[in-house]
């Protein structure tokens, strides 16, 4: 038999080995990063271009947003000078936000119908507070953006493929909802109707959203309040934030090891393929990411938009 002293030495050795062993479930965990929101590239300035198909741009491109067209009656804020840096980037932390905490009568549901479809319904109102819209006179945001629009209910109904597939060729992105967030509200692409970077120019609330001429509340920027509201990120890959209208999921800005992704890490449609959690299972699938830099949500549709 081992003496007490030998047993104690053995126990100390085992504890030491155990404490030095790399955890099986935490391999390659990267400590949380802090994004640099003070130097963001403007969309519409090469190489982060806004390409318009019906104006002679027949294909999408890396780092860019590929629009089908621009509306003839575009409107909105177009002055970002007070938060533009000398190097031509913009500073999110210096840009005013729409003030207020208005609550809403939210309705939202996601269900699989058993026939290969994901049915999404709701009233387009968020399950979190928003700023006050129309933007109130006398506020800092109103000095730059006199957005006169209210937030109204809209019928939400999407029948998306449960298991979306990559299309033979990408599709351009139109105006209006490009996706639906798990908050029940629309996700828009990164451009304003003037063909400028909407996140950089237009006034958004603390959740990265605002309303427009359709009176639909929607998101442009992955504000931290929005991310935390959907899912608090601790480590590893971001959780699902919503679905784009081709059926593919859009996840937050963190990659497989918890690193903060930029558009340079993704393809021309603003996505990539690897193992992700999808309806409770780990599968290899194409998916989009919301990033802090342009085009933010989507560059083109990799699947077939509904």
Steps between C-alpha positions, in 0.01 A plus 500: 500500500606863444594694810308818577791714381524313169126529449514874563781540245305298241189709561694823451644372170156398371348835593788681328459296178124554503535875545742522205285295264331698221119474535339284233208739451705819493768434243636814335263734684601856419440759774224744406621777271388860506414629153650829387188703429695822460643426153243333276517506118228689316294290266505638149870588509722244326561222580175497703290582199125530453445326166173549314403234250277714281774764479758277339617272781392148398680309778565522874848570634701438815442753785212657306121518495334396172168681464242428232432871465440828681153649552432814301369685807788429738512705820675511834793648688820551306739692727751302703766770517495543878597136561731456200867450587787672318591165341156472337352245742209567733460482878189319625565619855471867394181458299180608682230244575125539491388541860213329679372169633166430335352152562283309253231232482726236344377186318734246346513126433732257321390143425600211276197372309624143455515545122845654481392858563575750775193715556563840656212725602462816704409868500848651434515670840806433718519322834729777631463878540575736212586862471225757445393531137445743333836626624422776748595859435757632744686170525854451374386246240245742352777746411621248240189299412145630504354150447123577511378139498319309772526128580195296398393136504552293186390148416802269513471172313794306362511142381872428480672169426585313817825389335591772248731424210761708323366623166681454169576874501458779757212748492509877543336661803192720481369762739273402786552200729803287411440285805314465827662529843415277794360817658221490239624799298643540154870488418592738218812509287769762556395777258260790528261584217750770402759232432712588805609304807184501714675415827749783456254769388154432638401539863441169679394419855708304753387172343635600158153554353262767374194537281452617140233612256329161526470556880684171556750481784818329378869452575816603321777479761584218747476722807616337822158548660343301216756221524469476878121502479494203262781305667780598738823389338755335730735309270514315172280549197218753518148372536230536237362854468241440228428364153561663164221460246685225312467287815862511613570614854681817597723478806674761710852635437701225673665215309567139592758580768331813630701739285327810364440457129522773239366500146847397382447164675185430297407452135338753267155419641630557856497138611695176508460128570601299806340308787226700673212431735180475295168400657684347793751295298855564383516488121721641226306777331542831325400796717532877518661711771412844628823702516595841631627607159320553169293336357403390855231240421507373141681568174281282276274199544688170487174308498169569323314796659132445570 
